């Protein structure tokens, strides 16, 4: 008789599986503390960060919803609920359960019902812990600036250094997550989070290697293919590569090239007058220039401005007494594209032979590196 019980049990399982719609996926949500949220919209993300609506519905009286979509392969989606946005990965056949408290941070929500859902939830715990720590740090130093605004620059410098220290374990955990789950889109998501971090340069070659694996795992995914293209550009200006030459115009209209400084250590700095973080870092760069300019070191700044007057005014106001060039085309500048610049400030240290030996060093880290390199 036991065999029959097994057969019946297996039959029930197969019957349940057969009830799943293999031609679509569903997301069943359960919310708490919704505030004035009434509607839920499911968007599909594209490689340009734009969102295409897939389905929408209103919350029922129990603050629940069901949304559906179609995707033959795993794809990225966003749930927009009130002012909150939540990442979901789904494909046909998935029956995903979603839970969120709308008073919690955006990365703090629960997903289950598929392997990707499980992995996103796992990575969310890593990002949520990091977000909490950085939020507490920002609140602490914002209060210090409010109490004594005259110390703003030095406080920001200390905050940036503390932030980078906090990000070290986060980057370590993120990359470990990628290694453990490299055949999932969740790992690809973690890689993109890492790329957005200021001090992820030490992981760049590892992420370049990972991009090749991601392309094999998801050859038809547009977001992955865009990431692969980005990493191919990054590989050309990774640490250890020869720095592409730059030739552009100075504020007074003269032509100046990076190759003109061959034989010196050069800090190649990408910035703009309209970039707040760039302007906040400028006092530190001024300080390092004063300390090391007589030790075979110089700075070559490339601006992503498109307004010449504002560019020149910022140079004077911040007392940036070194060489400057620009193509006055913002993000469309060919030089910015050649160096794979997706965010500023961005910087490269080029050795006397013209090879990139460091990237995106700020604050104390810039000083420490130059102290060692320019002994």
C-alpha positions as CSV (number, residue, x, y, z in Angstrom):
1,X,0.0,0.0,0.0
2,X,2.9,2.3,0.7
3,X,3.8,2.4,-3.0
4,X,0.3,3.7,-3.8
5,X,0.6,6.5,-1.3
6,X,3.9,7.5,-2.9
7,X,2.4,7.4,-6.4
8,X,-0.6,9.4,-5.2
9,X,1.6,12.0,-3.5
10,X,3.8,12.4,-6.6
11,X,0.7,12.7,-8.7
12,X,-0.5,15.5,-6.5
13,X,2.8,17.3,-6.9
14,X,2.8,16.9,-10.6
15,X,-0.8,18.1,-10.7
16,X,0.1,21.3,-8.8
17,X,3.0,21.9,-11.1
18,X,0.8,21.4,-14.1
19,X,-1.5,24.2,-12.8
20,X,1.3,26.7,-13.2
21,X,1.0,28.9,-16.3
22,X,4.2,28.4,-18.2
23,X,3.4,31.3,-20.5
24,X,3.5,34.0,-17.9
25,X,4.6,34.9,-14.4
26,X,2.7,36.3,-11.5
27,X,3.7,38.5,-8.5
28,X,1.4,38.3,-5.5
29,X,2.0,41.1,-3.1
30,X,1.2,41.7,0.5
31,X,1.9,45.1,2.0
32,X,1.8,46.8,5.4
33,X,1.8,50.4,6.6
34,X,0.9,51.6,3.1
35,X,0.2,55.2,3.9
36,X,-1.6,56.8,1.0
37,X,-0.4,54.2,-1.6
38,X,-3.3,52.8,-3.6
39,X,-1.9,51.6,-6.9
40,X,0.9,49.2,-7.9
41,X,2.6,49.3,-11.3
42,X,4.9,46.7,-12.8
43,X,7.6,48.1,-15.1
44,X,10.2,46.3,-17.2
45,X,13.6,48.0,-17.0
46,X,15.7,48.6,-20.1
47,X,19.4,49.3,-20.7
48,X,18.9,53.0,-20.6
49,X,17.2,53.0,-17.2
50,X,13.8,53.8,-18.8
51,X,10.8,51.9,-17.6
52,X,8.1,50.3,-19.8
53,X,4.8,49.6,-17.9
54,X,3.7,45.9,-18.1
55,X,0.8,45.7,-15.7
56,X,-0.9,47.6,-12.9
57,X,-3.6,47.2,-10.3
58,X,-5.1,48.7,-7.2
59,X,-4.6,47.3,-3.7
60,X,-7.5,45.4,-2.3
61,X,-8.9,46.0,1.2
62,X,-6.3,43.7,2.7
63,X,-3.5,45.6,1.0
64,X,-2.8,42.8,-1.4
65,X,-2.3,42.8,-5.2
66,X,-1.6,40.4,-8.1
67,X,0.3,41.4,-11.2
68,X,1.3,39.4,-14.3
69,X,3.8,39.6,-17.1
70,X,5.5,37.5,-19.8
71,X,9.2,36.8,-20.3
72,X,10.7,33.7,-21.8
73,X,14.0,34.3,-19.9
74,X,14.8,35.9,-16.5
75,X,14.4,39.7,-16.8
76,X,14.5,42.7,-14.5
77,X,11.3,44.4,-13.4
78,X,10.5,47.2,-11.0
79,X,7.4,47.4,-8.7
80,X,6.4,51.0,-8.1
81,X,4.3,51.3,-5.0
82,X,3.6,54.9,-3.8
83,X,7.0,56.5,-3.6
84,X,8.8,53.2,-3.3
85,X,10.5,51.1,-6.1
86,X,11.4,47.4,-5.7
87,X,13.5,45.2,-7.9
88,X,12.1,41.9,-9.0
89,X,13.6,39.3,-11.4
90,X,11.0,37.1,-13.1
91,X,10.4,34.7,-16.0
92,X,7.5,32.6,-17.3
93,X,6.3,30.0,-14.8
94,X,7.4,32.0,-11.7
95,X,4.8,32.5,-9.0
96,X,6.6,35.1,-6.9
97,X,5.4,36.2,-3.5
98,X,6.3,39.7,-2.4
99,X,6.1,41.3,1.0
100,X,7.0,44.8,2.1
101,X,6.5,47.3,4.8
102,X,6.3,50.7,3.1
103,X,7.9,52.4,6.1
104,X,11.1,50.4,5.6
105,X,14.0,51.3,3.3
106,X,13.5,50.3,-0.3
107,X,16.0,47.4,-0.1
108,X,14.2,45.8,2.9
109,X,11.5,43.5,1.4
110,X,10.9,39.8,1.0
111,X,10.7,37.7,-2.2
112,X,10.2,34.0,-2.6
113,X,8.9,31.6,-5.2
114,X,11.9,31.3,-7.5
115,X,15.7,30.9,-7.3
116,X,16.2,34.5,-8.4
117,X,13.7,35.7,-5.9
118,X,15.6,33.9,-3.1
119,X,18.9,35.4,-4.3
120,X,17.6,38.9,-4.5
121,X,16.3,38.6,-1.0
122,X,19.7,37.4,0.1
123,X,21.5,40.3,-1.5
124,X,19.0,42.8,-0.2
125,X,20.1,41.9,3.3
126,X,23.6,42.8,2.4
127,X,22.6,46.2,0.9
128,X,20.1,46.9,3.7
129,X,22.8,46.5,6.3
130,X,25.2,48.8,4.4
131,X,22.5,51.4,3.8
132,X,21.7,51.5,7.5
133,X,25.3,52.1,8.4
134,X,25.9,54.8,5.8
135,X,22.7,56.5,6.7
136,X,23.7,56.7,10.4
137,X,27.1,58.0,9.4
138,X,25.6,60.7,7.1
139,X,23.2,61.8,9.8
140,X,26.1,62.1,12.3
141,X,28.3,64.2,10.1
142,X,25.4,66.3,8.8
143,X,24.7,67.3,12.4
144,X,28.3,68.2,12.9
145,X,28.2,70.5,9.9
146,X,25.0,72.1,11.2
147,X,26.6,72.8,14.5
148,X,29.7,74.4,12.9
149,X,29.5,75.2,9.2
150,X,33.0,76.7,9.3
151,X,34.4,73.2,9.5
152,X,32.3,71.9,6.6
153,X,35.2,71.1,4.2
154,X,37.2,69.2,6.9
155,X,34.1,67.4,8.1
156,X,33.2,66.3,4.5
157,X,36.7,65.0,4.1
158,X,36.5,62.9,7.3
159,X,33.0,61.7,6.3
160,X,34.3,60.6,2.8
161,X,37.1,58.7,4.4
162,X,34.8,57.0,6.9
163,X,32.3,56.1,4.1
164,X,35.1,54.4,2.1
165,X,36.0,52.4,5.1
166,X,32.4,51.3,5.6
167,X,32.2,50.3,1.9
168,X,35.1,47.9,2.1
169,X,33.2,45.0,3.8
170,X,30.2,45.7,1.6
171,X,32.3,45.4,-1.5
172,X,33.8,42.2,-0.2
173,X,30.4,40.7,0.6
174,X,29.0,41.8,-2.8
175,X,31.8,40.2,-4.7
176,X,31.6,37.0,-2.7
177,X,27.9,37.0,-3.5
178,X,28.7,37.3,-7.2
179,X,31.2,34.4,-7.0
180,X,28.7,32.2,-5.2
181,X,25.9,33.0,-7.7
182,X,27.5,33.9,-10.9
183,X,24.9,32.1,-13.1
184,X,22.1,34.3,-11.8
185,X,20.8,37.7,-12.8
186,X,21.0,38.6,-9.1
187,X,24.8,38.4,-9.3
188,X,24.7,40.7,-12.3
189,X,22.6,43.1,-10.2
190,X,25.2,43.0,-7.5
191,X,28.0,43.7,-10.0
192,X,26.1,46.9,-11.1
193,X,25.8,48.0,-7.5
194,X,29.5,47.5,-7.0
195,X,30.3,49.6,-10.2
196,X,28.4,52.5,-8.7
197,X,30.7,52.6,-5.6
198,X,33.4,55.2,-5.5
199,X,36.2,52.8,-4.4
200,X,35.3,49.7,-6.5
201,X,38.4,50.2,-8.7
202,X,40.2,47.4,-6.9
203,X,37.5,45.0,-8.1
204,X,37.4,46.3,-11.7
205,X,39.5,43.5,-13.2
206,X,37.5,40.9,-11.4
207,X,34.2,42.5,-12.6
208,X,35.6,42.5,-16.2
209,X,36.3,38.8,-15.9
210,X,32.8,38.2,-14.4
211,X,31.2,40.1,-17.3
212,X,32.5,37.5,-19.7
213,X,30.8,34.8,-17.6
214,X,27.6,36.8,-17.4
215,X,27.4,37.0,-21.2
216,X,27.7,33.3,-21.5
217,X,25.0,32.7,-18.9
218,X,22.6,35.3,-20.4
219,X,23.6,35.9,-24.1
220,X,20.2,37.4,-25.0
221,X,19.8,39.8,-22.1
222,X,20.1,43.4,-23.3
223,X,21.1,44.7,-19.9
224,X,23.8,42.1,-19.6
225,X,25.1,42.8,-23.1
226,X,25.2,46.5,-22.3
227,X,27.2,45.7,-19.1
228,X,29.6,43.6,-21.2
229,X,30.1,46.5,-23.6
230,X,30.8,48.8,-20.6
231,X,33.3,46.4,-19.2
232,X,35.1,46.1,-22.6
233,X,35.5,49.8,-22.5
234,X,36.6,49.7,-18.9
235,X,39.2,47.1,-19.7
236,X,41.0,49.5,-22.0
237,X,41.5,51.9,-19.1
238,X,41.9,49.4,-16.2
239,X,44.8,49.6,-13.8
240,X,47.9,48.2,-15.6
241,X,46.8,49.5,-19.1
242,X,48.6,52.3,-21.0
243,X,46.6,55.5,-20.6
244,X,44.9,56.6,-23.9
245,X,46.3,60.0,-25.0
246,X,44.2,63.1,-24.5
247,X,44.4,66.2,-26.7
248,X,42.0,69.1,-26.0
249,X,41.9,72.8,-25.6
250,X,42.9,74.8,-22.5
251,X,40.7,77.7,-21.3
252,X,42.8,80.1,-23.4
253,X,42.4,78.0,-26.5
254,X,45.8,76.3,-26.7
255,X,46.2,72.6,-27.5
256,X,47.5,70.4,-24.7
257,X,48.0,66.6,-24.5
258,X,48.4,64.1,-21.7
259,X,51.5,62.9,-23.6
260,X,53.1,66.3,-23.0
261,X,53.6,65.2,-19.3
262,X,55.3,61.9,-20.1
263,X,58.1,61.3,-17.6
264,X,56.0,62.6,-14.7
265,X,53.4,61.1,-12.4
266,X,50.1,62.6,-13.5
267,X,46.8,62.8,-11.7
268,X,44.3,62.8,-14.5
269,X,41.2,64.3,-13.0
270,X,37.7,64.3,-14.6
271,X,35.4,66.9,-13.0
272,X,32.9,69.7,-13.8
273,X,31.9,73.1,-12.4
274,X,28.4,71.8,-11.9
275,X,29.5,68.6,-10.0
276,X,29.0,69.1,-6.2
277,X,31.2,66.1,-5.1
278,X,33.9,67.3,-7.5
279,X,34.0,70.7,-5.9
280,X,33.9,69.2,-2.4
281,X,37.0,67.1,-3.3
282,X,38.9,70.0,-4.9
283,X,40.4,71.4,-1.6
284,X,42.0,68.0,-1.0
285,X,43.4,68.0,-4.6
286,X,44.8,71.5,-4.1
287,X,46.5,70.4,-0.9
288,X,48.1,67.3,-2.5
289,X,49.3,69.4,-5.5
290,X,51.0,71.9,-3.1
291,X,52.7,68.9,-1.3
292,X,53.9,67.0,-4.3
293,X,54.2,69.3,-7.3
294,X,58.0,69.5,-6.9
295,X,58.3,65.7,-6.8
296,X,57.9,64.9,-10.5
297,X,54.1,65.1,-10.1
298,X,51.5,67.2,-11.8
299,X,47.7,67.3,-12.3
300,X,45.9,67.3,-15.7
301,X,42.2,68.1,-15.3
302,X,39.6,67.3,-18.0
303,X,36.3,69.1,-17.5
304,X,32.9,67.8,-18.5
305,X,31.5,71.3,-18.6
306,X,29.7,72.7,-21.7
307,X,29.8,76.3,-20.5
308,X,33.2,77.8,-20.9
309,X,32.6,80.8,-18.6
310,X,31.4,78.6,-15.7
311,X,34.3,76.2,-16.2
312,X,36.9,79.1,-16.0
313,X,35.1,80.7,-13.0
314,X,35.2,77.4,-11.1
315,X,38.9,77.0,-11.8
316,X,39.6,80.4,-10.4
317,X,37.2,80.1,-7.4
318,X,38.7,76.7,-6.3
319,X,42.3,77.9,-7.0
320,X,43.1,74.9,-9.3
321,X,46.6,76.1,-10.4
322,X,47.5,73.3,-12.8
323,X,46.7,72.3,-16.4
324,X,43.1,72.2,-17.6
325,X,41.4,71.1,-20.8
326,X,37.9,70.4,-22.0
327,X,35.9,69.5,-25.1
328,X,32.9,71.4,-23.6
329,X,30.5,68.5,-24.5
330,X,29.7,67.1,-21.0
331,X,29.1,63.3,-21.2
332,X,29.3,63.3,-25.0
333,X,33.0,64.4,-24.9
334,X,35.0,61.8,-26.9
335,X,37.7,61.8,-24.2
336,X,35.1,61.0,-21.4
337,X,33.8,58.1,-23.5
338,X,37.4,56.8,-24.2
339,X,38.0,56.7,-20.5
340,X,34.6,55.1,-19.8
341,X,33.5,57.9,-17.6
342,X,30.0,57.2,-16.2
343,X,30.2,59.3,-13.1
344,X,32.4,62.1,-11.7
345,X,34.6,62.8,-9.9
346,X,36.7,60.2,-11.6
347,X,40.5,60.1,-11.6
348,X,43.5,58.1,-12.8
349,X,47.1,58.1,-11.7
350,X,49.4,57.7,-14.6
351,X,53.1,56.8,-14.1
352,X,56.0,58.3,-15.9
353,X,55.8,55.6,-18.6
354,X,52.2,56.4,-19.3
355,X,50.6,53.4,-17.5
356,X,47.6,53.6,-15.3
357,X,48.6,52.6,-11.7
358,X,45.6,53.7,-9.6
359,X,42.0,55.0,-10.0
360,X,39.5,57.1,-8.1
361,X,41.7,57.8,-5.0
362,X,40.3,60.6,-2.9
363,X,40.9,62.2,0.5
364,X,43.5,60.5,2.7
365,X,43.8,57.6,0.2
366,X,45.2,60.0,-2.5
367,X,47.7,61.4,-0.1
368,X,48.8,58.0,1.1
369,X,49.3,56.7,-2.4
370,X,51.3,59.7,-3.6
371,X,53.4,59.6,-0.4
372,X,54.4,56.0,-1.3
373,X,54.8,56.5,-5.1
374,X,56.8,59.8,-4.9
375,X,59.3,58.9,-2.2
